[in-house]
């Protein structure tokens, strides 16, 4: 089950992805199997390069993909900056907690 939290106003085209973790670990009672940061190019009507940065998480409770930034961006460097933050500054723990809360909302 893949839950995608994006308004379906644009077609999303996967342009890049980076595996953050493939090591199984447990957090908040959930087993996390895989975490990926994904960059999608939004198919816009005026040929602008607009990107959406998503975080994909595969758990023992299913899969979820959420909008990491909460907004789209035109800055191509945002993907690399987001990846560096997640990998280097403990940003992953608060993000995973947010995703687990979202998963619980969807299963109630």
Residue pairs with C-beta under 8 A, 6 or more apart in sequence:
1 62
1 63
2 62
2 63
2 64
2 65
3 62
3 63
3 64
3 65
3 103
3 106
4 54
4 65
5 65
5 66
5 67
5 102
6 12
6 52
6 54
6 67
10 42
10 43
10 44
10 50
11 42
11 43
12 40
12 41
12 42
12 43
12 52
13 40
13 41
13 42
13 43
14 38
14 39
14 40
15 39
15 40
15 41
15 51
16 38
16 39
16 79
17 36
17 37
17 38
17 39
17 56
18 36
18 37
18 79
18 83
19 34
19 35
19 36
20 35
20 36
20 37
20 83
20 86
20 87
20 92
21 32
21 34
21 35
21 92
22 33
22 34
24 31
24 32
24 33
25 31
25 32
26 32
27 93
27 96
27 97
27 100
28 96
28 97
28 100
30 59
30 60
30 61
30 100
30 103
31 59
31 60
32 57
32 58
32 59
32 96
33 58
33 59
33 60
34 56
34 57
34 58
35 55
35 56
35 57
35 58
35 92
35 96
36 55
36 56
36 57
37 53
37 54
37 55
37 56
37 68
37 79
37 82
37 83
37 86
38 53
38 54
38 55
38 56
38 65
39 51
39 52
39 53
39 54
39 79
40 51
40 52
40 53
40 54
41 49
41 50
41 51
42 50
42 51
42 52
42 72
44 50
48 74
49 74
49 76
50 72
50 73
50 74
51 72
51 73
51 74
51 75
51 76
51 78
51 79
52 67
52 69
52 72
52 73
53 67
53 68
53 69
53 73
53 78
53 79
53 82
54 65
54 66
54 67
54 68
55 65
55 66
55 68
55 86
55 95
55 99
56 63
56 64
56 65
57 63
57 64
57 65
57 66
57 96
57 99
59 103
61 103
61 107
62 103
64 99
64 102
64 103
64 106
66 98
66 99
66 102
68 82
68 95
69 78
69 82
85 91
86 92
86 95
